[in-house]
Amino acid sequence: MFETELLRTFVAVADSGGFTRAAERLHLTQSAVSAQIRRLEDQAGCVLLTRNTRSVALTAKGETLLSYARTILHLNEDARARLAGSKFTGTIRIGASEDFASTWLPYVLRGFKAGNPGVALEVEVGIPPVLFQALDEERLDLVLGSRCRGETRGWSLWQEPLVWAFAEHDQLAFQEALPLAFFPEPCPYREAALAALAWKQQPWQIAYVCPSISGVRAAALAGLAVTPLPRSALGNGLRELGPVDGLPELPNAEFLVCIVENGCREPIRVLADMIRDAATRIDAG
C-alpha cells in the first residue's frame, strides 16, 4: 500500500515540474522531497520520474501512478470531509469556456460543493483570452479554456484536432471568398483559422459572428458558413472539411485549467485537481 504522504509529494512534483517548486509548495526541503520520491519508487518497484539538471518528466509507469495517486488523495480528502465536515470556506471565482460549462464541468462543481459546503462558487462563462486576462488581473481564481498556440501556463487536460465544420449534406460552394462563422475576438479558433487561410492565400470573409458554440454551429448547419471547431463539437448534421475540399489543416486545440498564482488558496488547488481527474477519466473513456 502506498503512503498518502508520498503520493502527495509525487503529485506535487508532477504538477510543479520539478523538486524545487514542489518543495516550496509542500514547505519541505528539496532533499526531503527527493527522499520521499525515492521511497515511493521503492514501494512501486519501478522508476516514476526521469531527472536531469533542468527538468523532471514522468515515465510511462509514473503517468499511470499519477492518475491513481490523484484518485486516492481525493478519496481520502472526500472521506475526511464527509466524516468531519470540510473546513474550507470562502469563494472561488471560476471562468470557463462554453466547451466546459455546457458539458461535464457542472457535475464536477456539484461534487466539490457536496464535500465543501462552506465554499461558494461563482462561475463566469466566456471566451478563453478574456478569461485568462481576468485571471492575470486576479478577478478570477481558476480558468478552464482552450488554446491553439501561444499560452504556456496551466495544466493540459487533453488535446484534439481543430477542424473545419460545415453542413453534412450541403455542397461547399463559394466563388471567391470563403464564408466564415466565428466567435467574437479574441478567439484562439478564429486566430488559428485565419493564420491557416493566410498561409494558403485563401480569400475569406466573415459572414457570421456569435459568442456561443450553438450559434456558430447553427450557421454551419444552415450552410451559411464554415466554422472552426474542436472535432468533438461537430455533432449531428456537420461534417469535417479538409485538404480535399481545398481547405488547409488546422492545429490541435488544447484544453487546460489554470489557477491564480498569487496567494493561491488550498480549496482552489483541490478543485483544480478534481477537474483534472474528471478530464482524465473522460479522456480515458
N, C-alpha and C positions, 0 to 999 in steps of 0.2 A: 504494500500500500504506500502511495506517495504522501509525503508530509505536505500539508497545505501551505506551510511557510515557504517551503522550497518551490512549490508550484507558483506561489505569488511572486517570488523573486524571478522565476523563469519568465512569467508573463510580463513583468516589468522590463526585463532585458529585451524581450522581443518587441515590446511596444516602443521602448526608448531607442532601440537600435544600438545599444552599447552598454557597457558596465558602469561607466561614469555617471551617465544620466539616470540609470536605474538606481544607483547608489544614492543619488541626490533625492530621487522620488521616494525611496524607501527609508531615507535617513539612516543609511548604513555606510560603512566604509567600502571602498571598491574591493578590497581584499576579502571582506565578508561576503559580498555578492559573488565573487569568483568561487569562494569556498562552497557556498550553497549550491551553485550550479554544478560543481564537481560532485557533490553529494547526490544531487538529483540524477546526474548521468550514471553514477554508480548504481543507484536504485533502478534506473531504467535499463541498465546494461548496454547502453549504446551512446554514441556521441550525438548531442542535441544541437550544438552550436559549432560553427566554424569561426575561428577568430584570426584576425590579422592585426597589424598595428593601427589600422584606420577604421575597421568596421567589424560587425558581428552579423552573421547570417545563420538562419535556421537550416539544418539538414532536413532531408525528407522525413525522417522519424521525428525530428523536432517540430515540424509542421503538424504532424499527426498528434503529437502530445499537446501542442498548444491549444488545439480545439477542445480536447478533453480537459485540459487544465482550466480553461475558462468556464466550462460547464461545471466542473467540480467546485470551483470557487464560488460561482453564482448559486449553486445549490446550497452550499454552506452558508452563504450570506442570506439566502431566502429562508432557510430553516431558522436561522438565528433571529431574523426579523419577525417571522411569524410567531415564534415562541416567546420572544422577549419584547417585540414591538420595536420597529425601526426608530432610531434616534435622529435620523436625518430630518432636517427642516429647511425652510427657505423656498426659493423659487428658482426654477430652471427655465430659461428663455430659449426656445428651440426654433431654429429656422430650417425649413425643409422644402425641397423642390417637389413639384407635383408627382414626380416618379415615386417618391416615398409616401407622401401624405395621402395619396389615393389608393395605396395598396396595403402593405403589411405594417407600416410604422404605427398606426393607432393601436394595434394589438400589442406591440412591444411596450408602448406607453401605458397601456392598461395593466400589463404585468408589473411594470415598475411601480405604478401607483398603488397596486394592491400590496406590495411589500414595503412601500414607503409612503404611507398616508399623510405624513407630515410635510411632504414636498409638493408644492403647487407647480403645475406645468403650464407654460404659455407657449403656444405654437403659432408661428407665422409661416405661411406658405408663400413662396416667391421664386424669383429667378436666381440661380446659383451665384453669379457675380455680385448681385446686390446683397445677398445673404452673407457672402464672405466679407464684404465690406463692413456690414453691420457687426460681424464677429471681430474684425480688426478694431472697430471703434468701441468694442465691448458693450454693444447694445444687444447682443445675443451671446449665449453661453455655449451653444452647441449647434452645429450646422450639418445637414445632410444634403449633398448636392452631387453634381457631376462635372467632369472636366474632359476636354479632349487634348489639351496641351497647356503648358504654362505653370499650373499650380503644382507645388511640391509639398505642400503641407498635408497633415491629416493622415488617416489610415485608410488604405484602399479596401473596399468591400468586395467589389467584383468589377470585371470589365466585359464589355460585349461590343460587337460591331455597331457603328453608326451607319444607317442605310438610308437610301432614297426611297420614300414611300409614295405610292400612287394607287389610284383606283384599280382594283383587281381585274375588272372586265372592260376597262376603257383603254383605248389606244393613246399613247403619249404622242401628241401631235402639236408642234409649235413651229412657226415659220422662222422666227429669228431668236427672240429672247425666251429663255426657259422661265415659265411662271413658277414662282416660289411662294410657299407659305411658311412663315417664321413666327417665333416668339419675338417680343419686343427686344431691343438692345438694352443691355449687353446680354448675349446668349452664347454659350460655348458651341451649341449645334449650329447656330447661324454663322459664327465665325469660321468654323471648320468647313462648312458647305461653301461659303464664298471663297475661301482660300483655295479649295479644290477646283472650283469653277474658274478662278483666275489662272491657276496653273495650266488648265486645259484651254484657256482662252475661249470659254463658252459664254456667250452673251446671256444675261438673265434680267429678270425684272421681279420686283416684289409685288405679288398680286394679293396677298392676304396676310394680315398680322393679327395675332390673337395671343393672349397671355396664358392660355390653357392648352394642354395636350388634346383635349376633346375638340377644341376649336380648330387647330391645325389639321387634326385627323379628319374632321368634317370637310375641310377644304379639299383634302386629298381624295376622300371618298367620293366627293361630287365631281372629281375630275377637273377641278378648277386650278390646281397647282400641285407641284411636287414638294414634299417636306422632308427634312432630315429628322429621323427618329432612331432611338435605340431599337435594335431588332425585336426585342421583347415587347415593344409597344405597338407593333404592327396590327395585331389582332385581326378579326374577321373583316373581309372586304378590301384589304390593302395588300399590295404585292410589293416585293423588293425590286428596285431597278438597279442597273449597274452598267459596266462597260459595254455589254451587248446592246444596251439601249442608248449608248452614246454619252453616258454619264461617268464621271471619274469616281474612283473608290474613295471612301471616307475613312478617317481614322477611327480607332476604338473610342468608345465613351467609357470613362472610368468613373465609378460611383464611390463616394468616400464620405467619411464622417470626420469632422474637425471639432476641437473644443478650444475654448478661450485659454490662452496661455498664462495670463497674469492672474495670480491668485485663484487658480482653479480649485474648486471645492470637490471633496470626495464624492458626493452624490452625482456630480456631472460625469466623473470618470466611471462610476458604476453604471450609469445609464448608457454611456458610450460603449462599454464592454457588452452590455445586453444587446445593443443594436448590432455590434459586430458578430456576436454569437448567432443572432437571428439570421443575419445575412449569410453566414457560413452554412447554416442548416438549409436555407433556401437554395443557395448555390449548389450544395451537395445533392439536394433533392431534384 
